[in-house]
Amino acid sequence: MVLSGVEVSKHDNKESCWVVVHGKAYDVTEFLPEHPGGMKIILKYAGKDATEAYDPIHPPDTLDKYLDKSKHLGPVDMSSVARVEEEEDPDEADRQRRIRDKPLLTQCYNLMDFEAVAKKTMKRGAWGYYSSAADDEITLRENHEAFHRIWFRPKVLVDVKEVDFTTTMLGTKVDVPFYVTATALGKLGHPEGEVVLTRAAKKHNVIQMIPTLASCSFDEIMDAAEGDQVQWLQLYVNQDRAITERIVKHAEKRGCKGLFITVDAPQLGRREKDMRSKFTDQGTNVQAGQETDNSQGAARAISSFIDPALSWKDIPWFQSITKMPIVLKGVQRVEDVVKAIEAGVQGVVLSNHGGRQLDFARSAVEVLAETMPVLRDLGIEDKIEIFIDGGVRRATDMIKALCLGAKGVGIGRPFLYAMSAYGEEGVQRAMLLLKDEMEMNMRLIGCTSVDQLNPSLVDTRNLGSHITGVPADNLGRTVYDPLATPAFKEP
Ligand SMILES: Cc1cc2c(cc1C)[n+](S(=O)(=O)[O-])c1c(=O)[nH]c(=O)nc-1n2C[C@H](O)[C@H](O)[C@H](O)COP(=O)(O)O
């Protein structure tokens, strides 16, 4: 039996709330209080077609996975279903013009070029979510600027005819020492979402870390991989450990080759640009608890399930439910690296979440420079693989990290911007540009393989002095989007 839009429209309130997604009606009345994005956003679409707002945020299998079958009401005659009149973005016509006039892909010569184009062509809410960082975004800027306080000590008269910058990460051979790190809500930037990154990563033999808060379903992203393409899972630990156990076991069964447990986000940071965009979309498919104030932006709307009680005592439980290598993502001091080694995990990512969590957290490269000498003194530097992420925008940033002892680096925003501005081709070009830069800079530093990169090739004397002159990062500054000012009403 096909429902009419008139029938659906009668259920438009808290007492009886039906929504339509992809031509089917769902009774979400009982789910309202559980929705991570809060009730308001669902009630906005109660009795109407919610598909357009729903898609960028929720993996397609969300309703099948999380809404009891008895609430699936069946097909609707879409010709009679009401739609929500979204308020027209005053900038939309201009944005379409900027998309039309954007530079050719071949005119992008570095990762910051993609950011420049994305800033002008992305929807405000999407740009706000991707570009934002915590509080005054000091750490966001420090992540990139810290690399400017490290200088090279290149060797000369070395035969650098053949350069090979392949390496291994958690036992997987990769073409380049970077991976695509986990960044949520891929469909905010591109209608296909994270699978765009999957396809580009395959072409360059780069590992992709699949985010818990992906727009695409986990299986969609795994299915988009080809052949022996390697993917890792990034995990936000759910307060409901049964959900977490299910996610981890399924990931291992599907062939994930690493479990990256995010440990720097007991609560997601306060990202004001994201909040200012008054993110009105719902949370993702993961679920738990309390009413969320949507005016806190996407971050808060999608993360109420994260367990702030996660602690070192949970590590043995994770080791009991999976054989995947376990890596702690978001470690920020050498004492915790030593603890991670003692806990028997296989790796850490030194990271401050791209500056999106604790403002004034140090850059990962500075923590790396602090960590490796201590591990070497203790003779335990080979007990764990150390990755870093945050602010990596050039191959020289990667080389500096490898010289200081990193196994590889994670890159986040640049691939999101490349995807948002130019789709898969953009991500491909971004990866190619990094490979070109890698080959040139390895030659110029006098090395032919990553295992030759060592601390003697860099001068880090200035790294710890946070307030010091650094060469102006002009493109980065022009692209940097200071906190959007409060939206004053037009006169
Ligand atoms: C840019 C970005 C980063 C996010 C991210 C979303 C975006 C848009 N999200 S978040 O919504 O919760 O903050 C995640 C995430 O899902 N899980 C996670 O572990 N890190 C998340 N990160 C952090 C990411 O994994 C890297 O640590 C960070 O992006 C590295 O810095 P760059 O962007 O400068 O490369």
The ligand as an SDF file (V2000), in Angstrom:
LIG
                    3D

 35 37  0  0  0  0  0  0  0  0999 V2000
   39.4890   18.4430    9.0040 C   0  0  0  0  0  0  0  0  0  0  0  0
   38.7820   17.4390    9.8580 C   0  0  0  0  0  0  0  0  0  0  0  0
   39.5320   16.6720   10.7500 C   0  0  0  0  0  0  0  0  0  0  0  0
   38.9010   15.7280   11.5460 C   0  0  0  0  0  0  0  0  0  0  0  0
   37.4920   15.5420   11.4420 C   0  0  0  0  0  0  0  0  0  0  0  0
   36.7370   16.2900   10.5440 C   0  0  0  0  0  0  0  0  0  0  0  0
   37.3770   17.2490    9.7520 C   0  0  0  0  0  0  0  0  0  0  0  0
   36.5650   18.0550    8.8000 C   0  0  0  0  0  0  0  0  0  0  0  0
   36.8860   14.6410   12.3130 N   0  0  0  0  0  0  0  0  0  0  0  0
   35.8100   15.3340   13.3650 S   0  0  0  0  0  0  0  0  0  0  0  0
   34.7450   15.9250   12.6050 O   0  0  0  0  0  0  0  0  0  0  0  0
   35.3350   14.3720   14.3010 O   0  0  0  0  0  0  0  0  0  0  0  0
   36.6220   16.3570   14.0600 O   0  0  0  0  0  0  0  0  0  0  0  0
   37.6230   13.6020   12.7590 C   0  0  0  0  0  0  0  0  0  0  0  0
   37.0340   12.3510   13.1510 C   0  0  0  0  0  0  0  0  0  0  0  0
   35.8610   12.0780   12.8760 O   0  0  0  0  0  0  0  0  0  0  0  0
   37.8310   11.4730   13.8180 N   0  0  0  0  0  0  0  0  0  0  0  0
   39.1650   11.7190   14.0670 C   0  0  0  0  0  0  0  0  0  0  0  0
   39.8520   10.8970   14.6740 O   0  0  0  0  0  0  0  0  0  0  0  0
   39.7700   12.8680   13.6180 N   0  0  0  0  0  0  0  0  0  0  0  0
   39.0300   13.7710   12.9410 C   0  0  0  0  0  0  0  0  0  0  0  0
   39.6340   14.8690   12.3890 N   0  0  0  0  0  0  0  0  0  0  0  0
   41.0940   15.0860   12.5940 C   0  0  0  0  0  0  0  0  0  0  0  0
   41.8990   14.4290   11.4710 C   0  0  0  0  0  0  0  0  0  0  0  0
   41.8870   13.0130   11.5920 O   0  0  0  0  0  0  0  0  0  0  0  0
   43.3620   14.8680   11.5320 C   0  0  0  0  0  0  0  0  0  0  0  0
   43.8520   14.6940   12.8430 O   0  0  0  0  0  0  0  0  0  0  0  0
   43.5240   16.3210   11.0780 C   0  0  0  0  0  0  0  0  0  0  0  0
   42.6470   16.6140   10.0290 O   0  0  0  0  0  0  0  0  0  0  0  0
   44.9590   16.5450   10.6000 C   0  0  0  0  0  0  0  0  0  0  0  0
   45.1410   17.8830   10.3130 O   0  0  0  0  0  0  0  0  0  0  0  0
   45.0440   18.5050    8.8250 P   0  0  0  0  0  0  0  0  0  0  0  0
   43.5930   18.6230    8.5250 O   0  0  0  0  0  0  0  0  0  0  0  0
   45.7280   19.8410    8.9780 O   0  0  0  0  0  0  0  0  0  0  0  0
   45.7710   17.5900    7.8780 O   0  0  0  0  0  0  0  0  0  0  0  0
  1  2  1  0
  2  3  1  0
  2  7  2  0
  3  4  2  0
  4  5  1  0
  4 22  1  0
  5  6  2  0
  5  9  1  0
  6  7  1  0
  7  8  1  0
  9 10  1  0
  9 14  2  0
 10 11  2  0
 10 12  2  0
 10 13  1  0
 14 15  1  0
 14 21  1  0
 15 16  2  0
 15 17  1  0
 17 18  1  0
 18 19  2  0
 18 20  1  0
 20 21  2  0
 21 22  1  0
 22 23  1  0
 23 24  1  0
 24 25  1  0
 24 26  1  0
 26 27  1  0
 26 28  1  0
 28 29  1  0
 28 30  1  0
 30 31  1  0
 31 32  1  0
 32 33  2  0
 32 34  1  0
 32 35  1  0
M  CHG  2   9   1  13  -1
M  END
$$$$
